[in-house]
Amino acid sequence: MKPQWVDYVKRVEAISRIGLTNCRNPYDIERYEELRSLSIRFMEAYTGEELERIEELFASDPGYKTPKVEVRGVVFKEGKILMVRELADNKWSLPGGYCEVGYSISENIVREIGEESGFMVEPVKLIAVLDRRKHAHPPSPYHVYKVFIQCEITGGTPMRGLETDGVGFFGIDELPELSENRILKEQIEKIFDFLDNTEKAPLFD
């Protein structure tokens, strides 16, 4: 489990961002900027990311700080689950990514699955809404809510995407090496519970 101070650092950065958004006093602005700079340096030390990269990530998310929303598609076929291999680390994940502005949750997951796997799908059920902080993912500068949506295939064929180079279906006992920035084995195990229990309530946190 990651140290709790990581969450404190993220919170300090968020507060400094809110202060810079709303403050007009030049002395307070200077203090908020210093707090933000310190939080970025703490995050650099913990995550191993380059300082410039962390500054770039935070700068791309200006204004009042809120969690990002990530969607992941859950597609079962003959007792197996759809996965894609990520070009970023050559490991496997459920298809998905950060939600784009202008699309609903269901529209985002349909787009992501199509782009990453080649399949056309229809969303049918909310499986889970998980807080990334509460799971054993590698450290991230972001606070992320992960939304898992079960979908059914309506067409298409397996096809590599711009960010993926493999598509496959895997049983719970034959999972490939996972991209743990995106998905964890214990999360997939919980998702498989929905395969045999269609009345199971969505998971959260």
Protein Blocks (a to p, Z undefined) as FASTA:
>chain_A
ZZfklmmmmmmmmmmmmmmmmpmbfklmmmmmmmmmmmmmmmmmmnopafklmmmmmmmm
gcjddddddddddddeehiacddddfklopacdedddddehiafklmmmmmmmmmnopac
ddfbdfbdcdfklpccdcdfbdcdddddddddfbdjddddfkbcbdcdddfklcccddfk
locfklmmmmmmmmmmmkbccdeZZ
